[in-house]
Amino acid sequence: MTGSGRPTGRRLERAILDLLERRGPTATICPSDVARAVYAGEGDGWRTLMEPVRSAARRLVAAGEVEITQSGRPVDPAETRGPIRIRRRTAAR
C-alpha cells in the first residue's frame, strides 16, 4: 500500500496474478474481483480501484502475462470499452 492507503500498481498486478493462479488454467476474472480483494475499507469504496486495476491489467498484457477478453475473445486493451475479463495468457494463444 502507498502512504495514502491505496494499493500500488505492482500490488494490483500481483493481486491479478494471484487470483488467476487460484483458478483453473482457462478461468477468467473480472477487474472488480481484484478491486474487492485489495480494498481494505468497507462498503463500495473498491469501485475507486476499477480504473487502476484495468491499468494494471494493461501493463500485464504488455508484459505478456495475461489477456484481456470481451465475449471470450482476446481484445486490444487500448480499444476496449465496457466490461472486460482477464485471463492468463497461454502459449497456444
C-alpha positions as CSV (number, residue, x, y, z in Angstrom):
1,M,0.0,0.0,0.0
2,T,1.1,3.5,-0.5
3,G,1.2,6.1,2.2
4,S,-2.4,7.1,1.3
5,G,-3.6,3.5,1.9
6,R,-4.2,2.9,-1.7
7,P,-2.8,-0.2,-3.4
8,T,0.2,0.4,-5.7
9,G,0.2,-0.7,-9.3
10,R,2.6,-3.5,-8.5
11,R,0.3,-4.7,-5.7
12,L,-2.7,-4.7,-8.1
13,E,-0.6,-6.6,-10.7
14,R,0.3,-9.2,-8.1
15,A,-3.3,-9.5,-7.0
16,I,-4.4,-10.2,-10.6
17,L,-1.8,-12.9,-11.0
18,D,-2.6,-14.4,-7.6
19,L,-6.3,-14.5,-8.3
20,L,-5.7,-16.2,-11.6
21,E,-3.3,-18.7,-10.0
22,R,-6.1,-19.9,-7.7
23,R,-8.4,-20.6,-10.7
24,G,-8.3,-23.1,-13.5
25,P,-5.9,-22.5,-16.4
26,T,-8.6,-21.1,-18.7
27,A,-10.6,-19.2,-16.0
28,T,-11.1,-15.5,-16.2
29,I,-11.5,-12.9,-13.5
30,C,-13.3,-9.5,-13.5
31,P,-11.4,-6.4,-12.6
32,S,-14.0,-6.0,-9.7
33,D,-12.7,-9.3,-8.3
34,V,-9.3,-7.7,-7.9
35,A,-10.6,-4.4,-6.6
36,R,-12.6,-6.2,-3.9
37,A,-9.7,-8.4,-3.0
38,V,-7.3,-5.5,-2.3
39,Y,-9.7,-2.9,-0.9
40,A,-9.2,-2.5,2.8
41,G,-12.3,-0.5,3.6
42,E,-16.0,-1.2,4.0
43,G,-18.8,-0.5,1.6
44,D,-18.3,0.0,-2.1
45,G,-15.1,2.1,-2.0
46,W,-13.5,-0.7,-4.0
47,R,-15.1,0.9,-7.1
48,T,-12.5,3.7,-7.0
49,L,-9.9,1.0,-7.8
50,M,-11.5,-0.2,-11.0
51,E,-9.5,2.0,-13.4
52,P,-6.2,1.3,-11.5
53,V,-7.0,-2.4,-11.8
54,R,-7.7,-2.1,-15.6
55,S,-4.4,-0.2,-15.9
56,A,-2.6,-2.9,-14.1
57,A,-4.1,-5.5,-16.4
58,R,-3.0,-3.5,-19.4
59,R,0.6,-3.5,-18.1
60,L,0.4,-7.3,-17.6
61,V,-0.9,-7.6,-21.2
62,A,2.1,-5.6,-22.4
63,A,4.4,-7.9,-20.4
64,G,2.8,-11.0,-22.0
65,E,1.4,-12.3,-18.7
66,V,-2.4,-12.0,-19.3
67,E,-5.0,-11.3,-21.9
68,I,-8.0,-9.0,-21.7
69,T,-11.1,-10.5,-23.2
70,Q,-14.6,-9.5,-24.2
71,S,-17.2,-12.1,-25.1
72,G,-14.5,-14.8,-24.6
73,R,-12.1,-13.4,-27.2
74,P,-8.8,-11.5,-26.7
75,V,-9.1,-7.8,-27.4
76,D,-6.7,-4.9,-27.8
77,P,-6.6,-3.3,-24.4
78,A,-6.3,0.2,-26.0
79,E,-9.5,-0.2,-27.8
80,T,-11.8,-1.9,-25.2
81,R,-14.9,-0.2,-23.9
82,G,-17.2,-1.7,-21.4
83,P,-16.9,-4.9,-19.3
84,I,-13.8,-6.9,-19.6
85,R,-12.4,-10.2,-18.2
86,I,-8.8,-11.0,-17.5
87,R,-7.2,-14.5,-18.1
88,R,-3.8,-16.0,-18.2
89,R,-2.0,-15.9,-21.5
90,T,-1.2,-19.4,-22.7
91,A,1.4,-20.5,-25.2
92,A,-1.3,-21.6,-27.6
93,R,-2.7,-18.0,-27.9
